[in-house]
């Protein structure tokens, strides 16, 4: 829209950024003036002083008149911005972003929909362009609107609550005046992250919601009501037994006080209310000893900075209309911002903010906004909440370990319980009588029709027994790269007689946190699964494990992996506990003990990609390809700390980064046997036992995986340690077997050359014709 010239331009361009920052709208004009004039006036209000024996800095108010709540906003500069993988190379400020576009407004069309109750414009160019200004126009034009961009409007009522409870929707209309009566049947309502500023008394009362037993209010500010009035409303609901709410949050800062005030509750945030009342496990931060930075003068300066930064850095991601930026950006505030220490009841709030002086992200300048949320007087320390919005339901006390030395007993006990649970939860495999399956190809009938949206299948499936067609509802087999869920089934008109290339509940294998859970519950702690924790639920146990290893002087290298991202995106190797905890801020992850002493091939790391075919759950029919693919790192392996962020040293998937060096499987096996004087057949037999255990554990725990009309291909990534024992890395969903199509390969046992497209066609033969060329039963 060109250079921003006045306040209206500023709000129009920055509407979304302003709303997401949490800055009160009363401070918008002041913020615009300071941004436009490049005004950094915090030095006139604050002073920095040393504390903790000179090993920390704190910020104090030096203004003699004090500062009132929501009266000022200050600009804090960013001293350092970086992507974590490039931290060692950074020497200054770096900015990334994507261009925003605009489109014609749709208000004239919307204004004719006078009875519209909900409207979603999320992540559209129109929404990005309009922000708060657009929201104001929309809600003015649509007086009956109750939900806008998934958030409740100020006049939400019966329809919005009924929508969230599943009573009303696009295909479930309602009629006045009986709408309030419809809500009487509601028992479970999820209102999380709806942006509600109040609990509407029109809805939340004994007459309208007499049977409501479970209510989720997480992520709602509820700032229009006092704690006492909110508790009064909730106590008026006679059947309410289960409540999810932010702690600390609108109902108070203590789970025990909330449970005490709501005596009818059976569970608060998934924990028995009686247990909360008996033992309130929140830590009092002001009594905790800060985790001060320790380093040696002999340690290189770069390493000292990288160790110390976890106490100060903050993070955000950039977004465009197409996607969320895959890699988070970390930044350090300037000296003033970095002197803000933590308090559970802070008097200041901070938030990152991008200023776009010419209306585009090409001109973006990053700041942090600082404003008071309490009245503050001269000489008081200025603080912020390091874990703003994170309560005990998200392991707040454990996460504070990144900055404070919290009592070890709690974590040692959590680790002990975790270990005991692993020993006591092993499930017996689901053994079923073997019943050989016959081919689905009819005798003397037409070929099997196949619908696919995967280019490689269209290109390589050439067997005469299969016929590719472009009408999914007429196909016998649907081979798709999309998730086969209810939406997909409805879209393609999937029928019960059609075969699909996915099993129900296969997330228990292909999502990393579920895979670990499946193995731990099905197999306990097998030596082929590296020690693994789900950081979203098992952080205390991980901290206990980490502390005990440190106490014994053992190596403490860990690798953090996002639950469901490929290509090693946001994957980090570290031996720093604060780093592990802080990295949780960029998305849910597992934390896995790093394989520090892997078997090497000519000095480099490698892993092995196996192809597993799952033909049936009951009976369990699994096949393993007679070939596998060895993937090599480009650089020689080392555990030197400076190498941990070097992708080509510690990672092996070079399809996306680094130079890809393909090696023939037969050559790899022969050279590996000579280098290490081992038998690959013995290694291969161990791998087979491990793979069989994985695919036995999943259906034993999730019998609903059984589906007679499902077939699937999985890629299983395996690494060997220096004792040549297999270690499971991950299981991936492989609908197209792309790698099998790219290369001609050799059977590692007999050297037989197998064409890539021939192997791919054999896969279909195994799954649907019961031919087993180049694959063998597992």
BALUM-356530 format. One record per residue (C-alpha): chain; x, y, z; residue number from 1; residue in one letter. Coordinates in steps of 0.5 Angstrom, whole numbers, padded with zeros to 4 digits. Layout:
<nodes>
A:X:Y:Z:NUM:a
...
</nodes>
This chain:
<nodes>
A:0000:0000:0000:1:x
A:0006:0004:0000:2:x
A:0010:0008:0005:3:x
A:0006:0009:0012:4:x
A:0004:0016:0013:5:x
A:-0001:0016:0019:6:x
A:-0004:0013:0024:7:x
A:-0009:0010:0020:8:x
A:-0004:0007:0015:9:x
A:0000:0004:0021:10:x
A:-0006:0000:0024:11:x
A:-0009:-0002:0018:12:x
A:-0002:-0005:0016:13:x
A:0000:-0008:0023:14:x
A:-0007:-0010:0025:15:x
A:-0005:-0018:0026:16:x
A:0001:-0016:0029:17:x
A:-0002:-0011:0034:18:x
A:-0007:-0016:0036:19:x
A:-0002:-0022:0037:20:x
A:0003:-0018:0041:21:x
A:-0002:-0017:0046:22:x
A:-0001:-0010:0047:23:x
A:-0007:-0006:0049:24:x
A:-0010:-0002:0044:25:x
A:-0010:0005:0048:26:x
A:-0002:0004:0047:27:x
A:-0003:0004:0039:28:x
A:-0002:0011:0038:29:x
A:0004:0012:0042:30:x
A:0007:0006:0039:31:x
A:0006:0009:0032:32:x
A:0010:0015:0034:33:x
A:0016:0012:0037:34:x
A:0016:0007:0031:35:x
A:0016:0013:0026:36:x
A:0021:0017:0030:37:x
A:0025:0012:0032:38:x
A:0025:0013:0039:39:x
A:0028:0009:0044:40:x
A:0027:0013:0051:41:x
A:0027:0007:0056:42:x
A:0034:0010:0058:43:x
A:0030:0016:0061:44:x
A:0026:0011:0066:45:x
A:0030:0005:0067:46:x
A:0037:0003:0070:47:x
A:0041:-0003:0070:48:x
A:0045:-0006:0076:49:x
A:0049:-0012:0077:50:x
A:0046:-0017:0082:51:x
A:0048:-0024:0084:52:x
A:0055:-0022:0085:53:x
A:0056:-0019:0078:54:x
A:0054:-0025:0075:55:x
A:0047:-0023:0073:56:x
A:0044:-0016:0071:57:x
A:0037:-0013:0073:58:x
A:0033:-0008:0071:59:x
A:0030:-0002:0076:60:x
A:0025:0003:0075:61:x
A:0029:0010:0076:62:x
A:0023:0015:0074:63:x
A:0021:0019:0080:64:x
A:0014:0019:0079:65:x
A:0013:0012:0077:66:x
A:0009:0009:0072:67:x
A:0002:0007:0071:68:x
A:-0001:0000:0068:69:x
A:-0002:0001:0061:70:x
A:0001:0008:0061:71:x
A:0007:0007:0057:72:x
A:0010:0002:0051:73:x
A:0018:0002:0050:74:x
A:0022:0000:0044:75:x
A:0027:-0006:0046:76:x
A:0032:-0007:0040:77:x
A:0034:-0014:0038:78:x
A:0042:-0015:0039:79:x
A:0042:-0021:0035:80:x
A:0037:-0025:0031:81:x
A:0039:-0032:0028:82:x
A:0037:-0039:0026:83:x
A:0039:-0044:0031:84:x
A:0043:-0048:0025:85:x
A:0047:-0042:0023:86:x
A:0048:-0039:0030:87:x
A:0056:-0040:0030:88:x
A:0056:-0036:0023:89:x
A:0052:-0030:0026:90:x
A:0056:-0024:0027:91:x
A:0050:-0019:0026:92:x
A:0042:-0018:0025:93:x
A:0039:-0022:0020:94:x
A:0032:-0021:0018:95:x
A:0027:-0026:0014:96:x
A:0020:-0025:0011:97:x
A:0015:-0026:0006:98:x
A:0011:-0021:0002:99:x
A:0004:-0019:0004:100:x
A:-0001:-0019:-0002:101:x
A:-0008:-0015:-0002:102:x
A:-0015:-0017:-0005:103:x
A:-0021:-0014:-0006:104:x
A:-0026:-0013:0000:105:x
A:-0032:-0018:0000:106:x
A:-0036:-0014:0005:107:x
A:-0041:-0012:0000:108:x
A:-0043:-0019:-0001:109:x
A:-0043:-0021:0006:110:x
A:-0047:-0015:0008:111:x
A:-0053:-0019:0005:112:x
A:-0052:-0025:0009:113:x
A:-0056:-0021:0015:114:x
A:-0057:-0028:0019:115:x
A:-0050:-0030:0019:116:x
A:-0047:-0033:0025:117:x
A:-0040:-0035:0024:118:x
A:-0035:-0033:0019:119:x
A:-0028:-0035:0017:120:x
A:-0023:-0031:0014:121:x
A:-0017:-0034:0017:122:x
A:-0010:-0034:0013:123:x
A:-0013:-0031:0007:124:x
A:-0010:-0025:0004:125:x
A:-0016:-0021:0006:126:x
A:-0015:-0022:0013:127:x
A:-0008:-0021:0013:128:x
A:-0009:-0014:0009:129:x
A:-0015:-0012:0014:130:x
A:-0013:-0014:0021:131:x
A:-0017:-0011:0026:132:x
A:-0020:-0006:0022:133:x
A:-0023:-0011:0018:134:x
A:-0026:-0015:0024:135:x
A:-0029:-0008:0026:136:x
A:-0032:-0007:0019:137:x
A:-0035:-0014:0019:138:x
A:-0038:-0015:0026:139:x
A:-0041:-0008:0024:140:x
A:-0044:-0011:0018:141:x
A:-0046:-0017:0021:142:x
A:-0050:-0016:0028:143:x
A:-0052:-0023:0029:144:x
A:-0044:-0025:0028:145:x
A:-0042:-0030:0034:146:x
A:-0036:-0033:0031:147:x
A:-0030:-0029:0027:148:x
A:-0024:-0033:0025:149:x
A:-0025:-0038:0030:150:x
A:-0026:-0033:0036:151:x
A:-0032:-0031:0039:152:x
A:-0035:-0024:0038:153:x
A:-0037:-0020:0044:154:x
A:-0044:-0022:0043:155:x
A:-0043:-0029:0042:156:x
A:-0049:-0033:0045:157:x
A:-0053:-0040:0044:158:x
A:-0051:-0041:0037:159:x
A:-0043:-0040:0038:160:x
A:-0043:-0045:0045:161:x
A:-0048:-0050:0041:162:x
A:-0043:-0050:0035:163:x
A:-0037:-0052:0040:164:x
A:-0041:-0057:0043:165:x
A:-0043:-0060:0036:166:x
A:-0051:-0058:0036:167:x
A:-0051:-0053:0031:168:x
A:-0046:-0053:0024:169:x
A:-0046:-0052:0017:170:x
A:-0051:-0058:0016:171:x
A:-0055:-0057:0023:172:x
A:-0059:-0051:0023:173:x
A:-0063:-0049:0029:174:x
A:-0070:-0045:0030:175:x
A:-0071:-0040:0035:176:x
A:-0074:-0039:0040:177:x
A:-0072:-0047:0042:178:x
A:-0065:-0046:0041:179:x
A:-0064:-0045:0048:180:x
A:-0067:-0051:0050:181:x
A:-0063:-0055:0045:182:x
A:-0057:-0053:0050:183:x
A:-0060:-0057:0055:184:x
A:-0057:-0063:0052:185:x
A:-0050:-0061:0052:186:x
A:-0045:-0065:0057:187:x
A:-0038:-0063:0054:188:x
A:-0036:-0057:0051:189:x
A:-0029:-0055:0048:190:x
A:-0029:-0047:0048:191:x
A:-0021:-0047:0048:192:x
A:-0018:-0041:0044:193:x
A:-0024:-0038:0043:194:x
A:-0022:-0031:0045:195:x
A:-0028:-0030:0050:196:x
A:-0027:-0024:0054:197:x
A:-0033:-0026:0059:198:x
A:-0038:-0032:0060:199:x
A:-0044:-0030:0058:200:x
A:-0050:-0030:0063:201:x
A:-0055:-0031:0058:202:x
A:-0052:-0038:0057:203:x
A:-0048:-0040:0063:204:x
A:-0053:-0041:0068:205:x
A:-0057:-0047:0071:206:x
A:-0063:-0047:0066:207:x
A:-0059:-0047:0060:208:x
A:-0054:-0052:0061:209:x
A:-0056:-0056:0067:210:x
A:-0053:-0062:0064:211:x
A:-0046:-0059:0062:212:x
A:-0041:-0064:0066:213:x
A:-0034:-0062:0062:214:x
A:-0032:-0055:0060:215:x
A:-0025:-0053:0057:216:x
A:-0024:-0046:0058:217:x
A:-0016:-0046:0056:218:x
A:-0014:-0040:0052:219:x
A:-0019:-0035:0053:220:x
A:-0017:-0028:0057:221:x
A:-0024:-0028:0060:222:x
A:-0022:-0021:0062:223:x
A:-0029:-0018:0063:224:x
A:-0030:-0022:0069:225:x
A:-0027:-0022:0076:226:x
A:-0024:-0028:0079:227:x
A:-0030:-0028:0084:228:x
A:-0036:-0027:0079:229:x
A:-0033:-0033:0074:230:x
A:-0032:-0038:0080:231:x
A:-0040:-0036:0082:232:x
A:-0042:-0037:0074:233:x
A:-0038:-0044:0074:234:x
A:-0041:-0046:0081:235:x
A:-0048:-0044:0078:236:x
A:-0047:-0050:0073:237:x
A:-0050:-0056:0077:238:x
A:-0047:-0062:0073:239:x
A:-0040:-0059:0072:240:x
A:-0035:-0064:0074:241:x
A:-0029:-0063:0069:242:x
A:-0026:-0057:0068:243:x
A:-0020:-0055:0063:244:x
A:-0017:-0048:0065:245:x
A:-0010:-0044:0064:246:x
A:-0007:-0044:0071:247:x
A:-0005:-0039:0072:248:x
A:-0010:-0035:0069:249:x
A:-0017:-0032:0069:250:x
A:-0019:-0036:0075:251:x
A:-0013:-0035:0079:252:x
A:-0005:-0037:0080:253:x
A:-0006:-0043:0084:254:x
A:-0009:-0050:0082:255:x
A:-0011:-0051:0089:256:x
A:-0014:-0045:0090:257:x
A:-0019:-0046:0084:258:x
A:-0020:-0053:0086:259:x
A:-0022:-0051:0093:260:x
A:-0027:-0045:0090:261:x
A:-0030:-0050:0086:262:x
A:-0032:-0056:0090:263:x
A:-0036:-0060:0085:264:x
A:-0030:-0061:0081:265:x
A:-0028:-0068:0080:266:x
A:-0022:-0066:0075:267:x
A:-0018:-0060:0074:268:x
A:-0014:-0060:0068:269:x
A:-0014:-0068:0068:270:x
A:-0012:-0068:0075:271:x
A:-0016:-0071:0081:272:x
A:-0019:-0064:0085:273:x
A:-0017:-0068:0091:274:x
A:-0010:-0069:0089:275:x
A:-0009:-0062:0088:276:x
A:-0012:-0060:0094:277:x
A:-0008:-0065:0098:278:x
A:-0001:-0063:0094:279:x
A:0000:-0057:0091:280:x
A:0006:-0058:0087:281:x
A:0008:-0051:0084:282:x
A:0014:-0048:0086:283:x
A:0015:-0041:0089:284:x
A:0020:-0038:0084:285:x
A:0023:-0033:0088:286:x
A:0026:-0038:0093:287:x
A:0029:-0042:0087:288:x
A:0037:-0041:0086:289:x
A:0038:-0038:0079:290:x
A:0042:-0042:0074:291:x
A:0048:-0038:0073:292:x
A:0052:-0039:0067:293:x
A:0059:-0042:0068:294:x
A:0064:-0043:0063:295:x
A:0072:-0043:0063:296:x
A:0077:-0038:0061:297:x
A:0080:-0043:0056:298:x
A:0073:-0044:0053:299:x
A:0073:-0041:0046:300:x
A:0069:-0035:0046:301:x
A:0064:-0037:0041:302:x
A:0062:-0043:0045:303:x
A:0061:-0039:0052:304:x
A:0056:-0035:0048:305:x
A:0052:-0041:0045:306:x
A:0052:-0044:0052:307:x
A:0050:-0037:0056:308:x
A:0045:-0035:0050:309:x
A:0039:-0040:0053:310:x
A:0038:-0036:0059:311:x
A:0036:-0030:0054:312:x
A:0034:-0032:0047:313:x
A:0027:-0032:0045:314:x
A:0024:-0034:0039:315:x
A:0018:-0033:0034:316:x
A:0016:-0036:0027:317:x
A:0015:-0032:0020:318:x
A:0009:-0034:0016:319:x
A:0006:-0032:0009:320:x
A:0000:-0034:0006:321:x
A:0003:-0040:0003:322:x
A:0006:-0043:0009:323:x
A:0009:-0042:0016:324:x
A:0016:-0041:0016:325:x
A:0019:-0048:0017:326:x
A:0025:-0046:0021:327:x
A:0024:-0042:0028:328:x
A:0028:-0035:0029:329:x
A:0031:-0034:0035:330:x
A:0033:-0027:0038:331:x
A:0037:-0023:0044:332:x
A:0034:-0017:0046:333:x
A:0039:-0011:0048:334:x
A:0042:-0010:0054:335:x
A:0036:-0007:0057:336:x
A:0031:-0012:0055:337:x
A:0036:-0018:0057:338:x
A:0036:-0015:0064:339:x
A:0029:-0017:0065:340:x
A:0029:-0022:0070:341:x
A:0023:-0027:0072:342:x
A:0017:-0027:0076:343:x
A:0011:-0031:0077:344:x
A:0007:-0024:0078:345:x
A:0011:-0020:0073:346:x
A:0010:-0012:0073:347:x
A:0012:-0012:0065:348:x
A:0010:-0016:0059:349:x
A:0014:-0016:0053:350:x
A:0013:-0019:0046:351:x
A:0016:-0019:0039:352:x
A:0014:-0014:0034:353:x
A:0015:-0013:0026:354:x
A:0015:-0006:0024:355:x
A:0014:-0005:0016:356:x
A:0015:0002:0015:357:x
A:0013:0002:0007:358:x
A:0008:-0003:0008:359:x
A:0012:-0010:0006:360:x
A:0016:-0015:0010:361:x
A:0022:-0013:0005:362:x
A:0022:-0006:0010:363:x
A:0021:-0010:0016:364:x
A:0025:-0008:0023:365:x
A:0024:-0013:0029:366:x
A:0023:-0010:0036:367:x
A:0021:-0012:0042:368:x
A:0015:-0008:0046:369:x
A:0015:-0007:0053:370:x
A:0010:-0004:0057:371:x
A:0007:-0004:0064:372:x
A:0002:-0009:0067:373:x
A:0002:-0006:0074:374:x
A:0003:0000:0077:375:x
A:0011:0001:0079:376:x
A:0014:0006:0083:377:x
A:0021:0008:0083:378:x
A:0027:0003:0086:379:x
A:0022:-0003:0084:380:x
A:0025:-0009:0080:381:x
A:0022:-0009:0073:382:x
A:0020:-0017:0071:383:x
A:0017:-0021:0066:384:x
A:0014:-0028:0066:385:x
A:0019:-0032:0062:386:x
A:0013:-0037:0061:387:x
A:0008:-0033:0060:388:x
A:0001:-0037:0058:389:x
A:0004:-0043:0061:390:x
A:0001:-0047:0067:391:x
A:0002:-0053:0070:392:x
A:-0002:-0057:0065:393:x
A:0004:-0055:0061:394:x
A:0010:-0057:0066:395:x
A:0011:-0050:0068:396:x
A:0015:-0052:0074:397:x
A:0019:-0057:0070:398:x
A:0021:-0052:0065:399:x
A:0023:-0047:0070:400:x
A:0029:-0051:0070:401:x
A:0032:-0048:0064:402:x
A:0033:-0042:0069:403:x
A:0033:-0044:0076:404:x
A:0036:-0050:0080:405:x
A:0029:-0053:0082:406:x
A:0029:-0059:0087:407:x
A:0032:-0065:0085:408:x
A:0027:-0070:0089:409:x
A:0021:-0069:0084:410:x
A:0025:-0070:0078:411:x
A:0029:-0076:0081:412:x
A:0022:-0079:0083:413:x
A:0019:-0078:0076:414:x
A:0025:-0082:0073:415:x
A:0024:-0087:0077:416:x
A:0017:-0088:0076:417:x
A:0018:-0088:0068:418:x
A:0023:-0093:0069:419:x
A:0018:-0098:0073:420:x
A:0013:-0096:0068:421:x
A:0017:-0099:0062:422:x
A:0018:-0105:0066:423:x
A:0011:-0106:0067:424:x
A:0007:-0104:0061:425:x
A:0009:-0109:0056:426:x
A:0004:-0112:0052:427:x
A:0003:-0119:0049:428:x
A:0004:-0119:0041:429:x
A:-0003:-0120:0038:430:x
A:-0002:-0127:0035:431:x
A:-0007:-0130:0030:432:x
A:-0007:-0136:0026:433:x
A:-0004:-0135:0019:434:x
A:-0008:-0136:0013:435:x
A:-0005:-0135:0007:436:x
A:-0009:-0130:0002:437:x
A:-0011:-0130:-0005:438:x
A:-0010:-0125:-0010:439:x
A:-0015:-0120:-0011:440:x
A:-0014:-0121:-0019:441:x
A:-0021:-0125:-0021:442:x
A:-0020:-0131:-0025:443:x
A:-0020:-0130:-0032:444:x
A:-0023:-0123:-0031:445:x
A:-0021:-0116:-0033:446:x
A:-0014:-0112:-0030:447:x
A:-0015:-0109:-0023:448:x
A:-0017:-0102:-0023:449:x
A:-0012:-0097:-0020:450:x
A:-0013:-0090:-0018:451:x
A:-0007:-0086:-0016:452:x
A:-0005:-0078:-0015:453:x
A:0002:-0080:-0014:454:x
A:0006:-0078:-0020:455:x
A:0011:-0084:-0019:456:x
A:0006:-0089:-0019:457:x
A:0003:-0086:-0025:458:x
A:0010:-0087:-0029:459:x
A:0012:-0094:-0026:460:x
A:0006:-0098:-0025:461:x
A:0006:-0102:-0032:462:x
A:0004:-0109:-0030:463:x
A:-0001:-0112:-0034:464:x
A:-0005:-0114:-0028:465:x
A:-0007:-0107:-0026:466:x
A:-0010:-0101:-0030:467:x
A:-0009:-0094:-0028:468:x
A:-0016:-0090:-0029:469:x
A:-0018:-0083:-0027:470:x
A:-0024:-0084:-0023:471:x
A:-0023:-0086:-0016:472:x
A:-0030:-0088:-0015:473:x
A:-0029:-0094:-0020:474:x
A:-0023:-0096:-0018:475:x
A:-0021:-0103:-0014:476:x
A:-0015:-0100:-0011:477:x
A:-0014:-0092:-0009:478:x
A:-0007:-0091:-0008:479:x
A:-0006:-0084:-0005:480:x
A:-0001:-0079:-0002:481:x
A:-0007:-0076:0002:482:x
A:-0009:-0078:0009:483:x
A:-0015:-0083:0008:484:x
A:-0020:-0080:0013:485:x
A:-0027:-0078:0013:486:x
A:-0026:-0072:0009:487:x
A:-0022:-0076:0004:488:x
A:-0027:-0082:0004:489:x
A:-0033:-0077:0003:490:x
A:-0029:-0073:-0003:491:x
A:-0028:-0079:-0007:492:x
A:-0034:-0083:-0005:493:x
A:-0030:-0089:-0002:494:x
A:-0034:-0095:-0002:495:x
A:-0033:-0101:0003:496:x
A:-0030:-0106:-0003:497:x
A:-0025:-0101:-0005:498:x
A:-0017:-0102:-0002:499:x
A:-0013:-0097:0000:500:x
A:-0006:-0096:0002:501:x
A:-0007:-0094:0009:502:x
A:-0008:-0097:0015:503:x
A:-0013:-0094:0021:504:x
A:-0009:-0092:0027:505:x
A:-0002:-0092:0023:506:x
A:0000:-0086:0027:507:x
A:0002:-0090:0032:508:x
A:0008:-0092:0028:509:x
A:0009:-0086:0023:510:x
A:0009:-0080:0028:511:x
A:0015:-0080:0033:512:x
A:0012:-0079:0039:513:x
A:0007:-0085:0038:514:x
A:0012:-0089:0035:515:x
A:0016:-0089:0042:516:x
A:0009:-0090:0046:517:x
A:0008:-0096:0042:518:x
A:0015:-0099:0043:519:x
A:0015:-0097:0050:520:x
A:0008:-0100:0052:521:x
A:0009:-0106:0047:522:x
A:0016:-0108:0048:523:x
A:0018:-0104:0055:524:x
A:0025:-0101:0054:525:x
A:0028:-0106:0048:526:x
A:0036:-0104:0047:527:x
A:0034:-0103:0040:528:x
A:0030:-0096:0042:529:x
A:0034:-0091:0044:530:x
A:0032:-0088:0051:531:x
A:0026:-0083:0049:532:x
A:0022:-0078:0052:533:x
A:0016:-0074:0050:534:x
A:0017:-0067:0052:535:x
A:0010:-0065:0052:536:x
A:0009:-0070:0058:537:x
A:0015:-0073:0060:538:x
A:0020:-0067:0061:539:x
A:0020:-0069:0069:540:x
A:0023:-0076:0068:541:x
A:0028:-0073:0062:542:x
A:0030:-0068:0067:543:x
A:0031:-0074:0072:544:x
A:0035:-0078:0067:545:x
A:0039:-0072:0065:546:x
A:0041:-0070:0072:547:x
A:0043:-0078:0074:548:x
A:0047:-0078:0068:549:x
A:0051:-0072:0069:550:x
A:0052:-0074:0076:551:x
A:0055:-0080:0074:552:x
A:0060:-0077:0069:553:x
A:0056:-0080:0063:554:x
A:0056:-0077:0056:555:x
A:0049:-0073:0056:556:x
A:0048:-0072:0048:557:x
A:0041:-0072:0046:558:x
A:0037:-0071:0040:559:x
A:0031:-0067:0039:560:x
A:0026:-0068:0034:561:x
A:0019:-0065:0032:562:x
A:0013:-0070:0033:563:x
A:0011:-0070:0025:564:x
A:0016:-0066:0021:565:x
A:0021:-0069:0016:566:x
A:0028:-0067:0013:567:x
A:0031:-0066:0020:568:x
A:0027:-0059:0020:569:x
A:0028:-0056:0027:570:x
A:0032:-0062:0029:571:x
A:0037:-0061:0034:572:x
A:0043:-0064:0038:573:x
A:0045:-0062:0044:574:x
A:0048:-0063:0051:575:x
A:0045:-0057:0055:576:x
A:0039:-0058:0059:577:x
A:0037:-0051:0058:578:x
A:0037:-0052:0051:579:x
A:0033:-0058:0051:580:x
A:0028:-0054:0055:581:x
A:0028:-0048:0051:582:x
A:0027:-0052:0045:583:x
A:0020:-0054:0047:584:x
A:0018:-0047:0045:585:x
A:0019:-0048:0037:586:x
A:0014:-0054:0037:587:x
A:0012:-0061:0041:588:x
A:0018:-0066:0040:589:x
A:0021:-0072:0043:590:x
A:0028:-0072:0046:591:x
A:0032:-0078:0045:592:x
A:0039:-0080:0047:593:x
A:0044:-0079:0042:594:x
A:0047:-0085:0039:595:x
A:0054:-0082:0041:596:x
A:0058:-0088:0038:597:x
A:0055:-0091:0032:598:x
A:0058:-0096:0027:599:x
A:0062:-0092:0022:600:x
A:0063:-0093:0014:601:x
A:0070:-0090:0012:602:x
A:0069:-0085:0018:603:x
A:0062:-0083:0016:604:x
A:0056:-0084:0020:605:x
A:0050:-0088:0016:606:x
A:0043:-0090:0016:607:x
A:0039:-0096:0013:608:x
A:0033:-0095:0010:609:x
A:0029:-0101:0010:610:x
A:0022:-0102:0006:611:x
A:0017:-0106:0010:612:x
A:0010:-0108:0007:613:x
A:0004:-0109:0011:614:x
A:-0001:-0114:0008:615:x
A:-0005:-0116:0014:616:x
A:-0006:-0114:0021:617:x
A:-0011:-0121:0023:618:x
A:-0007:-0125:0021:619:x
A:-0001:-0121:0021:620:x
A:0003:-0121:0014:621:x
A:0009:-0117:0014:622:x
A:0014:-0117:0008:623:x
A:0021:-0114:0008:624:x
A:0024:-0112:0002:625:x
A:0031:-0116:0000:626:x
A:0034:-0109:-0002:627:x
A:0035:-0103:0003:628:x
A:0039:-0097:0002:629:x
A:0045:-0094:0005:630:x
A:0045:-0087:0006:631:x
A:0052:-0083:0008:632:x
A:0054:-0077:0011:633:x
A:0058:-0073:0007:634:x
A:0063:-0071:0013:635:x
A:0067:-0075:0018:636:x
A:0064:-0076:0024:637:x
A:0066:-0073:0031:638:x
A:0063:-0071:0037:639:x
A:0066:-0064:0038:640:x
A:0062:-0059:0040:641:x
A:0063:-0054:0034:642:x
A:0060:-0060:0030:643:x
A:0054:-0061:0033:644:x
A:0050:-0056:0028:645:x
A:0054:-0059:0022:646:x
A:0048:-0062:0018:647:x
A:0053:-0066:0013:648:x
A:0057:-0069:0019:649:x
A:0051:-0071:0024:650:x
A:0045:-0073:0019:651:x
A:0045:-0077:0013:652:x
A:0039:-0075:0009:653:x
A:0042:-0071:0003:654:x
A:0036:-0070:-0002:655:x
A:0035:-0063:0001:656:x
A:0041:-0061:0004:657:x
A:0048:-0062:0002:658:x
A:0051:-0066:-0004:659:x
A:0048:-0073:-0005:660:x
A:0053:-0079:-0006:661:x
A:0049:-0086:-0008:662:x
A:0053:-0092:-0006:663:x
A:0050:-0099:-0009:664:x
A:0048:-0103:-0003:665:x
A:0052:-0109:-0005:666:x
A:0058:-0105:-0005:667:x
A:0057:-0102:0001:668:x
A:0056:-0109:0005:669:x
A:0062:-0112:0002:670:x
A:0066:-0106:0004:671:x
A:0063:-0106:0011:672:x
A:0064:-0113:0012:673:x
A:0072:-0112:0010:674:x
A:0072:-0106:0014:675:x
A:0069:-0108:0021:676:x
A:0071:-0116:0020:677:x
A:0063:-0117:0021:678:x
A:0058:-0122:0018:679:x
A:0052:-0117:0015:680:x
A:0048:-0123:0015:681:x
A:0048:-0123:0022:682:x
A:0047:-0116:0023:683:x
A:0041:-0117:0018:684:x
A:0038:-0122:0022:685:x
A:0038:-0117:0028:686:x
A:0034:-0112:0024:687:x
A:0029:-0117:0022:688:x
A:0028:-0119:0029:689:x
A:0027:-0111:0031:690:x
A:0022:-0110:0025:691:x
A:0018:-0116:0027:692:x
A:0017:-0113:0034:693:x
A:0015:-0106:0032:694:x
A:0010:-0109:0027:695:x
A:0007:-0114:0033:696:x
A:0007:-0109:0038:697:x
A:0003:-0104:0034:698:x
A:-0003:-0108:0033:699:x
A:-0003:-0111:0040:700:x
A:-0004:-0104:0043:701:x
A:-0009:-0102:0037:702:x
A:-0013:-0108:0035:703:x
A:-0017:-0103:0031:704:x
A:-0011:-0102:0026:705:x
A:-0014:-0109:0023:706:x
A:-0018:-0107:0016:707:x
A:-0019:-0112:0011:708:x
A:-0018:-0107:0005:709:x
A:-0012:-0104:0007:710:x
A:-0005:-0105:0005:711:x
A:0001:-0100:0006:712:x
A:0009:-0099:0005:713:x
A:0013:-0096:0010:714:x
A:0020:-0094:0010:715:x
A:0024:-0096:0017:716:x
A:0030:-0092:0018:717:x
A:0036:-0096:0022:718:x
A:0042:-0094:0025:719:x
A:0048:-0099:0028:720:x
A:0052:-0097:0034:721:x
A:0059:-0099:0034:722:x
A:0057:-0106:0037:723:x
A:0053:-0107:0030:724:x
A:0047:-0107:0034:725:x
A:0041:-0104:0030:726:x
A:0037:-0098:0033:727:x
A:0031:-0095:0031:728:x
A:0030:-0088:0028:729:x
A:0023:-0087:0025:730:x
A:0018:-0091:0021:731:x
A:0015:-0087:0015:732:x
A:0009:-0087:0011:733:x
A:0012:-0089:0004:734:x
A:0006:-0089:-0001:735:x
A:0010:-0088:-0007:736:x
A:0017:-0092:-0006:737:x
A:0020:-0086:-0009:738:x
A:0027:-0088:-0008:739:x
A:0026:-0095:-0010:740:x
A:0024:-0092:-0017:741:x
A:0030:-0088:-0017:742:x
A:0036:-0093:-0017:743:x
A:0037:-0100:-0020:744:x
A:0040:-0104:-0014:745:x
A:0043:-0110:-0012:746:x
A:0041:-0116:-0007:747:x
A:0046:-0115:-0002:748:x
A:0046:-0123:-0001:749:x
A:0047:-0125:-0008:750:x
A:0049:-0119:-0012:751:x
A:0042:-0119:-0017:752:x
A:0041:-0113:-0020:753:x
A:0034:-0110:-0019:754:x
A:0031:-0105:-0024:755:x
A:0028:-0099:-0019:756:x
A:0021:-0100:-0023:757:x
A:0022:-0107:-0023:758:x
A:0022:-0107:-0015:759:x
A:0016:-0102:-0015:760:x
A:0012:-0107:-0019:761:x
A:0014:-0113:-0015:762:x
A:0011:-0109:-0009:763:x
A:0004:-0108:-0012:764:x
A:0005:-0116:-0014:765:x
A:0006:-0118:-0006:766:x
A:0001:-0113:-0004:767:x
A:-0005:-0115:-0008:768:x
A:-0003:-0121:-0012:769:x
A:0001:-0125:-0007:770:x
A:0007:-0126:-0011:771:x
A:0013:-0125:-0007:772:x
A:0019:-0123:-0012:773:x
A:0025:-0119:-0008:774:x
A:0021:-0119:-0002:775:x
A:0021:-0124:0004:776:x
A:0016:-0125:0010:777:x
A:0018:-0122:0016:778:x
</nodes>
